[in-house]
Amino acid sequence: MRKPAEWRASKLGWGVCFNSARLTAQTYGSTAFGQPQDLDAVNVIALMAAGPSFLTVATKGQKCVNLTGLSLTIPIDMEPMLATAMPELPEGDHWDYEPKWDGFRVIAHRVGAEITLISRGARPMTRYFPEIVAALGRLGEQSLVLDGEVIVIGPEGLDFDALLQRVHPADSRVLMLSHKTPAAYVAFDLLARGGRDLRGLPLRERRAELESALSGVSGGINLTPRTSDRAQAVRWFELFEGAGLDGVMAKNWEQPYIPGKRAWIKVKHERTADCVVIGFRWSTDGTALGSLLLGLYDDMGELHYVGHTSSFSAAEKRQLLDLLEPMRGDSGIAQGRAPGGLSRWSRGKDGKETNWESLRPELTCEVAYDKLQGGHRFRHATRFMRWRPDKPPAECKFDQIPTPSPHAVDAIFG
């Protein structure tokens, strides 16, 4: 049992400081603190409701109280529950369906005035989105942990490129972009509320708590819609693509929240396109092909880089070098978008992420993709389907990419 003189910060780096019988949160690492005021357990817990929570404190009479509030009940480095890709939505009474948002997955922790945004891999995101921190601070709920997505809405729907630009090292630019391209938070799960860990509850109960916690919410915080009607979810799948959404999620209505497990189902749009191979990147060790670089022609005959594919076995990647060797030469890209170029994501990576080998545009292939981001590049790595020796490279054009009917993001929330 801890004695008052042995109070120390929790492993999360928080400390407790008593000042005139008032608790305040400070980041003292593992610094030891002096004698606390004499407070009974009830008063300590009441005071802690207004600030961050800690592992253990010693109270009057040497009684230890476990203050497992939100910051420790839901670990700051917890990986979110994930989804497995499937070709179609499951059927059954126990399934619930939601839109699949195209943004940053973020767990939002709030305890009193302390708000923390954490992305996958325990990546801190709080400083990049001050407008979301402010919106969460306006909630009536003083202690909760939300699971959701950070999105940016542009003139043509969700704008992932603009969202990427929000992650910037300069505070002045972060502030400027928070006004120029403001982000919003779309909540779809509630993991804790009022110091209660809700992860063990079935989704139907967590959803009811979420709707209660976010009742009447506005101004940067949104509650994702849901339906138990599979036919409605199928309509969403087609309709919401025009707003830039990825697809539809299916979740077991009776399932608890399982961190890190792919127990949900996601159905995403997948189409194929014929592309011309314009170059390649080497593998990390420089002994084999890493990925093929793909291009498409615009209506003016200009060739543009649109993405890459690397879905080959190790043996296939080695063999591909022999196939590509005779095609080394000018890629044909003149004024169009080219691979390479430093960004905040590739800087400091020895050039491996930006260097590429150019090939004459003679080889064509069919790839599967989920989305053409901003109308000019594939959102994710594509999946190689087959070679297309029957397809002339000049016929690999943007006009083969279907354009969904526009749909307003705001209309999704009703």
Order of alpha helices (4+ residues) and beta strands (2+ residues): beta-beta-alpha-beta-beta-alpha-beta-beta-beta-beta-beta-alpha-beta-beta-alpha-alpha-beta-beta-alpha-beta-alpha-beta-beta-beta-beta-beta-alpha-beta-beta-beta-beta-alpha
